[in-house]
Amino acid sequence: MSLAGAISIASNGLANVSAQLALVSHNVANASTPSYSVETIDSQSLTAGGVGMGVLTGPAVRSVNQALQTAALQQDTTVAGLQTTQTALQAIDAISGTPGQGSDLGSLLGAMQDQFSTLLTNPSSPTQQSEVVSSASTLAQGINALSNGYTAQRQTAENSIVADVGAANSALGTIGALSAQIVAQQAEGQSTADLKNQRDAAVQGLSQLLGVNVLEQPNGNMVVTSASGTLLPTNASSGPLSVTGTNVQPGSTYPSGGISGIMLGGVDVTQQMTGGQLGANITLRDTTLPTYQAELDEFSQNMAGQFAAQGLTLFTDPAGNVPAGGGSPVQSGYVGFAAEIQVNPAVQANASLVVDGNVSIAGSPTGASAFTPNPATGPAGFTTLITRILTYALGADAQSGVPQPAANTTGLGATGTLNAPFAAPTTLGDFATALTGAQAANSASVTNQLGTEQAVQTTLSGQLSSQSGVSIDQQMSLMIQLQNAYGANAKVISSVQTMFAELLAAVV
């Protein structure tokens, strides 16, 4: 081999080592960057007639386990959705209170029952009459607070949907812009490793918003679809998805009750946007929280109706009316009643009505027995109404041997499509316990599931990192090898230069 050939080979080797050292530095700098896959240079030895001619330095490439990466993305989607749901339900838990601790629905109902029991021993006491009204007001206010909490969380979900759609559009635009660069550079034989790492980061961000499937094309382009198969354009001139936010009320529903859908090319794709934060917020807004509201509306209407049936219109809407049932859907006449239930203004003005009553009952063989309110000239120790309240309004029967009308637990809500996860309770106390328990159990189930899914996420992330991520130890070891190789090539060049100098000196 000639001296010129030797120096050419060594110079070629130095260039290769320099490129690899630069890449090691790049890898180490991005070791903690999400979705970054370690990059390597594909180097090939060059030979001619069996004689080494140096090394060919190729573009930087990545080594990614696609199956593992897909599983990790899907797990990110699952965890993000559960975290969104957990946050909303824990906010409801804080309002609901702990059963038996005084602020929960069952405790508030029990406190009012206790005040009626005390009143029974001294019905003529104005102080005790006022205590009954006060406890009823506290109960109504607790129901209002819980209903307002449901609405507040639905509004939070609605606002988040608008924000999530905007973030999804941004991520899709980023994926599209990077894909265009990848296609162009791949066609020119340039490295696309950095661009693909950036695109993977955008895909990971999108996967936290909603469930997606991605498919890289041979030319480097990427096709993105929702988990249900809806194509999500990445090259739209503006965000492909759109949604109009609204002010959510207890009776607001999607799609025909004031809440608009998520649109894609003029088509409503709300039902195709599943998984992740967006899917969780849609479920919270349209199913979970409206079901909670429907359960509380049913409890409130049942309570108001059962008191009125015994001769005391104690709980009403602000106009002093008890909403009637029997509509179609079954709650059509009292959707959102829990948000406005209050103690009847007439009872607030005259607390003695909790002893005397304020409505005559004709009596029915299938309902409550007959009752006539205590007149102004009646006995001060009138206990008939209080007994009816304690025995029947708060009991399982409307009158002896006649069960209370069954509470609705199916076909609930403004559209009649919601169902409570428990059987119709027999008493108001049972109803309060079932409602609070079911909602608390739902929250606990989500929290438990989130813990399980986060453990899986950690495992998948660790596996992906070990196979595709940056190992600092490995990169440092490689750097030492490259430094040795650099020194060897530099020594060859130095030796050849010395030989050239000696040759020139001999000639001269």
NORLINMO-V609203 format. One record per backbone hydrogen bond with DSSP energy under -1.0 kcal/mol. CO is the residue of the C=O (numbers start at 1). NH is the residue of the N-H. E is the energy in kcal/mol with one decimal. If there is no record, write none. Layout:
# NORLINMO-V609203
{{CO & NH & E} {CO & NH & E}}
This chain:
# NORLINMO-V609203
{{2 & 6 & -2.1} {3 & 7 & -2.5} {4 & 8 & -2.0} {5 & 9 & -2.4} {6 & 10 & -2.5} {7 & 11 & -2.4} {8 & 12 & -2.3} {9 & 13 & -2.2} {10 & 14 & -2.5} {11 & 15 & -2.1} {12 & 16 & -1.9} {13 & 17 & -2.8} {14 & 18 & -2.8} {15 & 19 & -2.1} {16 & 20 & -2.3} {17 & 21 & -2.7} {18 & 22 & -2.2} {19 & 23 & -1.8} {20 & 24 & -2.4} {21 & 25 & -2.2} {22 & 26 & -1.9} {23 & 27 & -2.8} {24 & 28 & -2.6} {25 & 29 & -2.1} {26 & 30 & -1.2} {28 & 31 & -1.4} {30 & 33 & -1.5} {33 & 36 & -1.8} {40 & 61 & -3.3} {41 & 43 & -1.2} {42 & 58 & -1.3} {44 & 56 & -3.9} {46 & 53 & -3.9} {48 & 51 & -1.3} {51 & 48 & -2.4} {54 & 46 & -2.7} {56 & 44 & -2.2} {59 & 42 & -1.0} {61 & 40 & -2.8} {64 & 66 & -1.1} {65 & 69 & -2.5} {66 & 70 & -2.5} {67 & 71 & -2.1} {68 & 72 & -2.3} {69 & 73 & -2.1} {70 & 74 & -2.3} {71 & 75 & -1.9} {72 & 76 & -2.1} {73 & 77 & -1.9} {74 & 78 & -2.0} {75 & 79 & -2.6} {76 & 80 & -2.5} {77 & 81 & -2.0} {78 & 82 & -2.1} {79 & 83 & -2.6} {80 & 84 & -1.9} {81 & 85 & -2.2} {82 & 86 & -3.0} {83 & 87 & -2.1} {84 & 88 & -1.6} {85 & 89 & -2.6} {86 & 90 & -2.6} {87 & 91 & -1.3} {88 & 92 & -1.4} {89 & 93 & -2.4} {90 & 94 & -1.9} {91 & 95 & -1.0} {92 & 96 & -2.7} {93 & 97 & -1.9} {98 & 101 & -2.3} {104 & 108 & -2.4} {105 & 109 & -2.3} {106 & 110 & -2.5} {107 & 111 & -2.4} {108 & 112 & -1.7} {109 & 113 & -2.2} {110 & 114 & -2.3} {111 & 115 & -1.7} {112 & 116 & -2.0} {113 & 117 & -2.3} {114 & 118 & -2.3} {115 & 119 & -2.3} {116 & 120 & -1.8} {119 & 122 & -1.1} {122 & 125 & -1.8} {125 & 129 & -2.2} {126 & 130 & -2.2} {127 & 131 & -1.8} {128 & 132 & -1.9} {129 & 133 & -2.0} {130 & 134 & -2.7} {131 & 135 & -2.5} {132 & 136 & -2.2} {133 & 137 & -2.4} {134 & 138 & -2.4} {135 & 139 & -2.0} {136 & 140 & -2.5} {137 & 141 & -2.7} {138 & 142 & -2.1} {139 & 143 & -2.2} {140 & 144 & -2.5} {141 & 145 & -2.6} {142 & 146 & -2.0} {143 & 147 & -2.6} {144 & 148 & -3.1} {145 & 149 & -1.9} {146 & 150 & -2.0} {147 & 151 & -2.2} {148 & 152 & -2.6} {149 & 153 & -2.2} {150 & 154 & -2.1} {151 & 155 & -2.4} {152 & 156 & -2.2} {153 & 157 & -2.3} {154 & 158 & -2.5} {155 & 159 & -2.9} {156 & 160 & -2.4} {157 & 161 & -2.2} {158 & 162 & -1.7} {159 & 163 & -2.1} {160 & 164 & -3.5} {161 & 165 & -2.5} {162 & 166 & -1.8} {163 & 167 & -2.4} {164 & 168 & -2.6} {165 & 169 & -2.3} {166 & 170 & -2.0} {167 & 171 & -2.5} {168 & 172 & -2.7} {169 & 173 & -2.4} {170 & 174 & -2.3} {171 & 175 & -2.6} {172 & 176 & -2.3} {173 & 177 & -2.5} {174 & 178 & -2.5} {175 & 179 & -2.3} {176 & 180 & -2.0} {177 & 181 & -1.6} {178 & 182 & -2.5} {179 & 183 & -2.8} {180 & 184 & -1.9} {181 & 185 & -2.7} {182 & 186 & -2.8} {183 & 187 & -1.8} {185 & 190 & -2.7} {186 & 189 & -1.3} {192 & 196 & -2.6} {193 & 197 & -2.2} {194 & 198 & -2.3} {195 & 199 & -2.4} {196 & 200 & -2.6} {197 & 201 & -1.7} {198 & 202 & -1.7} {199 & 203 & -2.5} {200 & 204 & -2.5} {201 & 205 & -2.1} {202 & 206 & -2.2} {203 & 207 & -2.4} {206 & 210 & -2.0} {208 & 277 & -2.5} {209 & 278 & -3.0} {211 & 227 & -1.8} {213 & 225 & -2.6} {215 & 223 & -2.8} {217 & 220 & -2.3} {221 & 217 & -3.5} {223 & 215 & -2.2} {224 & 232 & -2.9} {225 & 213 & -2.7} {226 & 229 & -2.0} {230 & 226 & -2.7} {242 & 263 & -3.2} {249 & 252 & -2.0} {253 & 257 & -1.3} {253 & 259 & -1.9} {257 & 253 & -1.4} {262 & 269 & -3.3} {263 & 242 & -1.8} {264 & 267 & -1.2} {267 & 264 & -2.6} {269 & 272 & -1.5} {270 & 273 & -1.3} {272 & 274 & -1.5} {274 & 211 & -2.9} {275 & 279 & -2.2} {276 & 280 & -2.2} {277 & 281 & -2.5} {278 & 282 & -2.1} {279 & 283 & -2.1} {280 & 284 & -2.6} {281 & 285 & -2.6} {282 & 286 & -2.6} {283 & 287 & -2.3} {283 & 288 & -2.1} {284 & 289 & -1.9} {287 & 291 & -2.0} {288 & 292 & -1.9} {289 & 293 & -2.5} {290 & 294 & -2.6} {291 & 295 & -2.4} {292 & 296 & -2.2} {293 & 297 & -2.8} {294 & 298 & -2.2} {295 & 299 & -2.2} {296 & 300 & -2.5} {297 & 301 & -2.7} {298 & 302 & -2.6} {299 & 303 & -2.6} {300 & 304 & -2.6} {301 & 305 & -2.7} {302 & 306 & -2.7} {303 & 307 & -2.0} {304 & 308 & -2.2} {305 & 309 & -2.2} {307 & 310 & -1.0} {307 & 312 & -2.0} {308 & 311 & -1.3} {311 & 358 & -2.3} {311 & 359 & -1.2} {312 & 314 & -1.8} {314 & 344 & -2.9} {316 & 342 & -2.3} {317 & 320 & -2.5} {321 & 317 & -2.5} {329 & 332 & -2.2} {331 & 334 & -2.1} {334 & 337 & -2.1} {336 & 339 & -1.3} {337 & 340 & -1.5} {337 & 341 & -1.4} {342 & 316 & -2.6} {344 & 348 & -2.3} {345 & 349 & -1.8} {346 & 350 & -1.2} {350 & 353 & -1.8} {351 & 354 & -1.8} {352 & 355 & -1.8} {352 & 356 & -2.3} {353 & 357 & -2.5} {356 & 374 & -2.2} {361 & 371 & -2.4} {364 & 367 & -1.0} {368 & 364 & -2.0} {371 & 361 & -2.9} {375 & 378 & -2.2} {379 & 382 & -1.1} {383 & 387 & -2.5} {384 & 388 & -2.2} {385 & 389 & -2.7} {386 & 390 & -2.6} {387 & 391 & -2.8} {388 & 392 & -2.5} {388 & 393 & -1.8} {389 & 394 & -2.1} {392 & 395 & -1.2} {396 & 404 & -2.5} {399 & 402 & -2.8} {402 & 398 & -3.1} {402 & 399 & -1.1} {409 & 420 & -3.0} {412 & 418 & -1.8} {418 & 412 & -3.2} {427 & 431 & -2.3} {428 & 432 & -2.7} {429 & 433 & -2.1} {430 & 434 & -2.9} {431 & 435 & -2.8} {432 & 436 & -2.3} {433 & 437 & -2.6} {434 & 438 & -2.6} {435 & 439 & -2.0} {436 & 440 & -2.3} {437 & 441 & -2.6} {438 & 442 & -2.0} {439 & 443 & -2.0} {440 & 444 & -2.6} {441 & 445 & -2.5} {442 & 446 & -2.1} {443 & 447 & -2.2} {444 & 448 & -2.5} {445 & 449 & -2.6} {446 & 450 & -2.6} {447 & 451 & -1.9} {448 & 452 & -1.9} {449 & 453 & -2.8} {450 & 454 & -2.5} {451 & 455 & -1.5} {452 & 456 & -1.7} {453 & 457 & -2.5} {454 & 458 & -2.4} {455 & 459 & -2.0} {456 & 460 & -2.7} {457 & 461 & -2.7} {458 & 462 & -2.3} {459 & 463 & -2.4} {460 & 464 & -2.8} {461 & 465 & -2.5} {462 & 466 & -2.3} {463 & 467 & -1.5} {464 & 468 & -3.3} {465 & 469 & -1.2} {468 & 38 & -3.3} {471 & 475 & -2.6} {472 & 476 & -2.6} {473 & 477 & -2.3} {474 & 478 & -2.4} {475 & 479 & -2.2} {476 & 480 & -1.9} {477 & 481 & -1.9} {478 & 482 & -2.6} {479 & 483 & -2.6} {480 & 484 & -2.2} {481 & 485 & -2.4} {482 & 486 & -2.8} {483 & 487 & -2.4} {484 & 488 & -2.4} {485 & 489 & -2.5} {486 & 490 & -2.7} {487 & 491 & -2.2} {488 & 492 & -1.9} {489 & 493 & -2.3} {490 & 494 & -2.6} {491 & 495 & -2.8} {492 & 496 & -2.7} {493 & 497 & -2.6} {494 & 498 & -2.1} {495 & 499 & -2.4} {496 & 500 & -2.6} {497 & 501 & -2.3} {498 & 502 & -2.6} {499 & 503 & -2.4} {500 & 504 & -2.6} {501 & 505 & -2.2} {502 & 506 & -2.2} {503 & 507 & -1.9} {504 & 508 & -2.4}}
